Each structure stands twice: as C-alpha cells, then as structure tokens.
Amino acid sequence: MADTSSIWRLFFALAFLIALIPLVIWGLKRLQGLQLKLSKSEIQILASQSIGTKEKLILVEVQGKRMLLGATANSITCLSEFDSTGNQFAEMMNEQLTNEK
C-alpha cells in the first residue's frame, strides 16, 4: 500500500511540474515585455521583419528619426531615414509600386 501512495505522490509532483513550466515561460515573457516598456533607451525597435534565414529589415527610432535598417549575418546597413510621422515611408512605398508598373 505504501508503494501505491508514493507512486501517486510522484505522479502528482510530475504533473504539477509539467503544468508549472508553461506558466513560468508565460511569466518570463510578460516580465521581458514590461522591462522593454520601462526602459529609457534612446533606441527603440518599432518593427522587425525577417526576409530570409539570416536577413531582416528593422525599423528603428533614434532621437526622433526613424531608420530602416537591413541586417544580415555579416553587416547592418541603413537603407533609408524617415521623419517620425511615418507618412514618408508610405509615400515612398507607393511611389516604388507605381514605378514598377
């Protein structure tokens, strides 16, 4: 009888740990997001878009200017600068699309 109760205690302990793992992961993600919101960094990453296995586009705001950066495994390149309003980016994209047609 003692063996059966110890097996059940072990089973419930393992079930508790398995249920606790997603809760801890969720909590860590929430703390990381809160930490990013509370940070007083001069550099803010507004958006990031992967365009390949090791390439991505990153929209960054630094001192009121927005910059579109291209990042690869070997380098980071400033592709364009915009005002902080963001309208200039939409206008440039529309212009590029109309030029391609």
N, CA, C and O atoms as a DFTB+ gen file, in Angstrom:
404 C
 N C O
     1  1       0.808      -1.196       0.000
     2  2       0.000       0.000       0.000
     3  2       0.855       1.267       0.000
     4  3       0.482       2.280      -0.591
     5  1       2.010       1.196       0.673
     6  2       2.898       2.351       0.727
     7  2       3.489       2.637      -0.633
     8  3       3.725       3.794      -0.979
     9  1       3.731       1.601      -1.405
    10  2       4.295       1.792      -2.742
    11  2       3.313       2.510      -3.651
    12  3       3.721       3.348      -4.456
    13  1       2.022       2.198      -3.539
    14  2       0.999       2.829      -4.369
    15  2       0.873       4.308      -4.051
    16  3       0.762       5.120      -4.970
    17  1       0.886       4.684      -2.771
    18  2       0.748       6.100      -2.409
    19  2       1.983       6.894      -2.831
    20  3       1.853       8.054      -3.222
    21  1       3.154       6.313      -2.763
    22  2       4.345       7.040      -3.197
    23  2       4.359       7.214      -4.719
    24  3       4.861       8.219      -5.222
    25  1       3.819       6.254      -5.441
    26  2       3.719       6.393      -6.899
    27  2       2.757       7.514      -7.251
    28  3       3.027       8.300      -8.159
    29  1       1.621       7.597      -6.531
    30  2       0.666       8.666      -6.790
    31  2       1.263      10.031      -6.440
    32  3       1.049      11.002      -7.166
    33  1       2.007      10.114      -5.339
    34  2       2.652      11.381      -4.978
    35  2       3.656      11.790      -6.056
    36  3       3.733      12.962      -6.424
    37  1       4.408      10.843      -6.551
    38  2       5.359      11.115      -7.624
    39  2       4.638      11.580      -8.890
    40  3       5.072      12.523      -9.553
    41  1       3.535      10.910      -9.214
    42  2       2.746      11.282     -10.393
    43  2       2.207      12.705     -10.263
    44  3       2.291      13.482     -11.213
    45  1       1.655      13.057      -9.100
    46  2       1.114      14.405      -8.914
    47  2       2.227      15.460      -8.902
    48  3       2.023      16.574      -9.385
    49  1       3.385      15.126      -8.363
    50  2       4.505      16.066      -8.387
    51  2       4.962      16.328      -9.817
    52  3       5.234      17.472     -10.181
    53  1       5.049      15.285     -10.623
    54  2       5.429      15.461     -12.027
    55  2       4.378      16.236     -12.805
    56  3       4.714      17.087     -13.629
    57  1       3.108      15.947     -12.547
    58  2       2.028      16.679     -13.225
    59  2       2.067      18.161     -12.846
    60  3       1.837      19.027     -13.690
    61  1       2.358      18.446     -11.575
    62  2       2.461      19.837     -11.136
    63  2       3.611      20.545     -11.845
    64  3       3.457      21.681     -12.294
    65  1       4.755      19.886     -11.947
    66  2       5.906      20.488     -12.619
    67  2       5.645      20.709     -14.108
    68  3       6.032      21.737     -14.663
    69  1       5.004      19.763     -14.738
    70  2       4.687      19.913     -16.159
    71  2       3.711      21.059     -16.375
    72  3       3.814      21.779     -17.368
    73  1       2.767      21.239     -15.461
    74  2       1.818      22.356     -15.567
    75  2       2.494      23.680     -15.219
    76  3       2.066      24.730     -15.700
    77  1       3.527      23.651     -14.402
    78  2       4.208      24.869     -13.979
    79  2       5.119      25.435     -15.069
    80  3       5.328      26.647     -15.111
    81  1       5.655      24.612     -15.933
    82  2       6.598      25.061     -16.965
    83  2       5.973      26.104     -17.906
    84  3       6.584      27.155     -18.102
    85  1       4.788      25.871     -18.500
    86  2       4.214      26.923     -19.362
    87  2       3.898      28.207     -18.603
    88  3       3.996      29.301     -19.160
    89  1       3.519      28.077     -17.326
    90  2       3.229      29.254     -16.512
    91  2       4.492      30.085     -16.291
    92  3       4.440      31.314     -16.353
    93  1       5.605      29.442     -16.037
    94  2       6.872      30.155     -15.854
    95  2       7.310      30.820     -17.158
    96  3       7.776      31.959     -17.143
    97  1       7.168      30.130     -18.272
    98  2       7.532      30.710     -19.578
    99  2       6.670      31.932     -19.869
   100  3       7.181      32.956     -20.322
   101  1       5.369      31.835     -19.612
   102  2       4.461      32.973     -19.824
   103  2       4.874      34.147     -18.944
   104  3       4.898      35.288     -19.405
   105  1       5.199      33.878     -17.684
   106  2       5.609      34.938     -16.768
   107  2       6.897      35.613     -17.203
   108  3       7.023      36.834     -17.100
   109  1       7.849      34.840     -17.687
   110  2       9.105      35.424     -18.162
   111  2       8.887      36.319     -19.372
   112  3       9.515      37.372     -19.489
   113  1       8.003      35.908     -20.270
   114  2       7.705      36.744     -21.440
   115  2       7.039      38.044     -21.017
   116  3       7.340      39.104     -21.566
   117  1       6.135      37.972     -20.045
   118  2       5.474      39.183     -19.552
   119  2       6.478      40.125     -18.894
   120  3       6.415      41.337     -19.098
   121  1       7.400      39.580     -18.109
   122  2       8.411      40.413     -17.464
   123  2       9.339      41.045     -18.488
   124  3       9.747      42.195     -18.328
   125  1       9.677      40.304     -19.539
   126  2      10.543      40.845     -20.580
   127  2       9.839      41.997     -21.297
   128  3      10.458      43.025     -21.573
   129  1       8.552      41.831     -21.598
   130  2       7.796      42.905     -22.239
   131  2       7.674      44.118     -21.346
   132  3       7.765      45.250     -21.821
   133  1       7.469      43.900     -20.056
   134  2       7.370      45.003     -19.108
   135  2       8.700      45.719     -18.982
   136  3       8.740      46.945     -18.876
   137  1       9.771      44.977     -18.992
   138  2      11.100      45.570     -18.905
   139  2      11.380      46.440     -20.124
   140  3      11.973      47.510     -19.994
   141  1      10.963      45.997     -21.304
   142  2      11.172      46.800     -22.509
   143  2      10.371      48.092     -22.455
   144  3      10.850      49.134     -22.904
   145  1       9.147      48.039     -21.907
   146  2       8.322      49.235     -21.810
   147  2       8.883      50.232     -20.813
   148  3       8.760      51.441     -21.007
   149  1       9.499      49.735     -19.746
   150  2      10.018      50.614     -18.708
   151  2      11.402      51.149     -19.002
   152  3      11.851      52.090     -18.346
   153  1      12.088      50.571     -19.973
   154  2      13.448      51.014     -20.261
   155  2      13.425      52.408     -20.884
   156  3      12.529      52.745     -21.657
   157  1      14.409      53.191     -20.536
   158  2      14.510      54.565     -21.025
   159  2      15.570      54.669     -22.113
   160  3      16.328      55.638     -22.154
   161  1      15.626      53.692     -22.978
   162  2      16.638      53.651     -24.017
   163  2      16.368      54.706     -25.081
   164  3      15.219      55.028     -25.383
   165  1      17.440      55.230     -25.636
   166  2      17.348      56.193     -26.734
   167  2      16.954      55.510     -28.035
   168  3      16.449      56.157     -28.953
   169  1      17.182      54.211     -28.114
   170  2      16.914      53.452     -29.330
   171  2      15.695      52.576     -29.102
   172  3      15.647      51.807     -28.142
   173  1      14.710      52.692     -29.983
   174  2      13.519      51.855     -29.903
   175  2      13.360      51.085     -31.202
   176  3      13.428      51.659     -32.289
   177  1      13.149      49.783     -31.081
   178  2      12.872      48.959     -32.254
   179  2      11.371      48.965     -32.465
   180  3      10.625      48.426     -31.647
   181  1      10.920      49.572     -33.558
   182  2       9.492      49.707     -33.830
   183  2       8.922      48.483     -34.521
   184  3       7.796      48.074     -34.235
   185  1       9.691      47.892     -35.431
   186  2       9.218      46.713     -36.157
   187  2      10.417      45.943     -36.688
   188  3      11.488      46.497     -36.936
   189  1      10.195      44.654     -36.850
   190  2      11.232      43.792     -37.398
   191  2      10.558      42.770     -38.301
   192  3       9.541      42.180     -37.936
   193  1      11.132      42.565     -39.484
   194  2      10.559      41.620     -40.441
   195  2      11.658      40.762     -41.022
   196  3      12.602      41.275     -41.622
   197  1      11.541      39.466     -40.848
   198  2      12.508      38.547     -41.415
   199  2      12.248      38.404     -42.906
   200  3      11.108      38.227     -43.335
   201  1      13.315      38.482     -43.691
   202  2      13.161      38.341     -45.147
   203  2      14.003      37.195     -45.677
   204  3      14.118      37.014     -46.889
   205  1      14.582      36.433     -44.792
   206  2      15.393      35.283     -45.168
   207  2      15.849      34.567     -43.920
   208  3      15.437      34.904     -42.810
   209  1      16.701      33.575     -44.106
   210  2      17.136      32.814     -42.945
   211  2      18.016      33.644     -42.016
   212  3      17.946      33.488     -40.797
   213  1      18.838      34.520     -42.577
   214  2      19.710      35.352     -41.753
   215  2      19.599      36.831     -42.099
   216  3      20.475      37.618     -41.739
   217  1      18.538      37.216     -42.788
   218  2      18.358      38.607     -43.186
   219  2      17.060      39.133     -42.606
   220  3      16.061      38.417     -42.538
   221  1      17.082      40.405     -42.185
   222  2      15.846      41.027     -41.721
   223  2      15.893      42.529     -41.905
   224  3      16.957      43.144     -41.977
   225  1      14.699      43.096     -41.978
   226  2      14.526      44.543     -42.014
   227  2      14.096      44.978     -40.619
   228  3      13.245      44.341     -39.998
   229  1      14.687      46.066     -40.131
   230  2      14.386      46.555     -38.793
   231  2      14.080      48.036     -38.886
   232  3      14.875      48.799     -39.435
   233  1      12.937      48.456     -38.358
   234  2      12.573      49.866     -38.294
   235  2      12.888      50.347     -36.885
   236  3      12.306      49.869     -35.911
   237  1      13.822      51.307     -36.785
   238  2      14.343      51.780     -35.510
   239  2      14.091      53.274     -35.393
   240  3      14.176      54.003     -36.382
   241  1      13.776      53.736     -34.169
   242  2      13.637      55.174     -33.929
   243  2      14.727      55.614     -32.961
   244  3      14.871      55.069     -31.866
   245  1      15.500      56.627     -33.400
   246  2      16.582      57.174     -32.593
   247  2      16.472      58.686     -32.638
   248  3      16.553      59.274     -33.716
   249  1      16.290      59.329     -31.496
   250  2      16.208      60.780     -31.369
   251  2      15.224      61.404     -32.354
   252  3      15.542      62.399     -33.006
   253  1      14.052      60.831     -32.463
   254  2      13.005      61.391     -33.303
   255  2      13.115      61.047     -34.784
   256  3      12.255      61.447     -35.569
   257  1      14.131      60.332     -35.173
   258  2      14.293      59.912     -36.568
   259  2      14.035      58.420     -36.657
   260  3      14.432      57.658     -35.775
   261  1      13.377      58.010     -37.714
   262  2      13.163      56.591     -37.978
   263  2      14.099      56.151     -39.087
   264  3      14.255      56.829     -40.103
   265  1      14.714      55.010     -38.870
   266  2      15.646      54.470     -39.856
   267  2      15.248      53.047     -40.190
   268  3      14.910      52.260     -39.306
   269  1      15.291      52.726     -41.464
   270  2      15.067      51.364     -41.918
   271  2      16.432      50.731     -42.110
   272  3      17.224      51.172     -42.943
   273  1      16.702      49.680     -41.320
   274  2      17.994      49.014     -41.360
   275  2      17.851      47.647     -42.000
   276  3      16.858      46.951     -41.791
   277  1      18.835      47.277     -42.767
   278  2      18.919      45.936     -43.310
   279  2      20.009      45.195     -42.548
   280  3      21.158      45.637     -42.525
   281  1      19.666      44.087     -41.933
   282  2      20.632      43.337     -41.128
   283  2      20.839      41.954     -41.725
   284  3      19.883      41.234     -42.013
   285  1      22.101      41.598     -41.903
   286  2      22.473      40.258     -42.351
   287  2      23.383      39.659     -41.290
   288  3      23.628      40.277     -40.254
   289  1      23.878      38.468     -41.547
   290  2      24.779      37.825     -40.596
   291  2      26.103      38.579     -40.491
   292  3      26.793      38.479     -39.477
   293  1      26.462      39.334     -41.531
   294  2      27.770      39.990     -41.558
   295  2      27.727      41.498     -41.375
   296  3      28.741      42.095     -41.015
   297  1      26.573      42.139     -41.615
   298  2      26.568      43.598     -41.563
   299  2      25.171      44.144     -41.277
   300  3      24.161      43.447     -41.374
   301  1      25.168      45.430     -40.919
   302  2      23.925      46.194     -40.748
   303  2      24.075      47.440     -41.610
   304  3      25.079      48.146     -41.523
   305  1      23.066      47.707     -42.448
   306  2      23.126      48.830     -43.376
   307  2      21.895      49.699     -43.198
   308  3      20.779      49.189     -43.109
   309  1      22.093      51.012     -43.148
   310  2      20.971      51.949     -43.092
   311  2      20.440      52.106     -44.516
   312  3      21.124      52.636     -45.392
   313  1      19.215      51.639     -44.732
   314  2      18.630      51.686     -46.070
   315  2      17.952      53.013     -46.346
   316  3      18.001      53.512     -47.470
   317  1      17.312      53.600     -45.322
   318  2      16.618      54.861     -45.519
   319  2      16.326      55.503     -44.172
   320  3      16.253      54.821     -43.149
   321  1      16.158      56.837     -44.181
   322  2      15.777      57.580     -42.978
   323  2      14.450      58.264     -43.236
   324  3      14.174      58.702     -44.353
   325  1      13.623      58.355     -42.191
   326  2      12.299      58.961     -42.294
   327  2      12.078      59.904     -41.127
   328  3      12.761      59.832     -40.105
   329  1      11.089      60.806     -41.305
   330  2      10.623      61.601     -40.167
   331  2       9.838      60.677     -39.248
   332  3       9.457      59.578     -39.650
   333  1       9.598      61.108     -38.034
   334  2       8.916      60.244     -37.070
   335  2       7.427      60.090     -37.361
   336  3       6.764      59.286     -36.706
   337  1       6.880      60.837     -38.324
   338  2       5.455      60.722     -38.626
   339  2       5.123      59.427     -39.339
   340  3       4.020      58.905     -39.176
   341  1       6.037      58.901     -40.117
   342  2       5.819      57.637     -40.806
   343  2       5.134      57.790     -42.155
   344  3       5.068      56.818     -42.907
   345  1       4.621      58.972     -42.497
   346  2       3.944      59.177     -43.781
   347  2       4.925      59.078     -44.948
   348  3       4.567      58.636     -46.040
   349  1       6.132      59.483     -44.708
   350  2       7.140      59.475     -45.770
   351  2       7.400      58.048     -46.246
   352  3       7.605      57.820     -47.438
   353  1       7.393      57.085     -45.322
   354  2       7.623      55.687     -45.696
   355  2       6.503      55.183     -46.599
   356  3       6.769      54.540     -47.615
   357  1       5.255      55.469     -46.239
   358  2       4.116      55.025     -47.047
   359  2       4.160      55.664     -48.436
   360  3       3.867      55.000     -49.430
   361  1       4.519      56.934     -48.511
   362  2       4.616      57.612     -49.795
   363  2       5.706      57.001     -50.665
   364  3       5.518      56.816     -51.867
   365  1       6.861      56.682     -50.045
   366  2       7.960      56.087     -50.798
   367  2       7.574      54.711     -51.330
   368  3       7.906      54.370     -52.465
   369  1       6.872      53.913     -50.514
   370  2       6.454      52.587     -50.956
   371  2       5.449      52.687     -52.099
   372  3       5.540      51.929     -53.065
   373  1       4.501      53.601     -52.005
   374  2       3.545      53.800     -53.088
   375  2       4.251      54.240     -54.367
   376  3       3.901      53.793     -55.460
   377  1       5.234      55.109     -54.229
   378  2       5.991      55.572     -55.395
   379  2       6.744      54.412     -56.042
   380  3       6.774      54.305     -57.268
   381  1       7.347      53.552     -55.240
   382  2       8.068      52.388     -55.767
   383  2       7.116      51.430     -56.494
   384  3       7.454      50.879     -57.542
   385  1       5.928      51.243     -55.924
   386  2       4.961      50.345     -56.549
   387  2       4.468      50.895     -57.876
   388  3       4.295      50.138     -58.831
   389  1       4.239      52.200     -57.951
   390  2       3.757      52.786     -59.212
   391  2       4.875      52.793     -60.258
   392  3       4.592      52.681     -61.451
   393  1       6.133      52.921     -59.840
   394  2       7.245      52.902     -60.785
   395  2       7.444      51.523     -61.389
   396  3       7.893      51.413     -62.530
   397  1       7.121      50.469     -60.650
   398  2       7.294      49.116     -61.133
   399  2       6.236      48.727     -62.182
   400  3       6.469      47.831     -62.993
   401  1       5.098      49.390     -62.163
   402  2       4.000      49.049     -63.096
   403  2       4.194      49.627     -64.454
   404  3       3.358      49.427     -65.335
